[in-house]
Amino acid sequence: MLLISCPWCGEREETEFHYGGQALVAYPANPDALSDEEWAQYLFFRDNPKGDFAERWVHTAGCRRWFNTVRNTVTSEFTS
């Protein structure tokens, strides 16, 4: 079982959390000016690195708060 450390509740089992995708994805500055292809890039295309990766998680079975964290995609170890 993977243990995830919630900043507010402490360490809990992974079944209490849901993955929210890549962290720090900036909303387009002028969304009305984007083409369909640019919207598709913003909505559906994300990085998929091997190694440390900034992610968003939500503690659904606990405090229900969202938080950003860094997880190693090879070892699944949370580094921050």
Secondary structure by P-SEA (a helix, b strand, c coil): cbbbbbcccccccccccccccccccccccccccccaaaaaaaccccccccccccbbbbccccccccbbbbbccccccccc
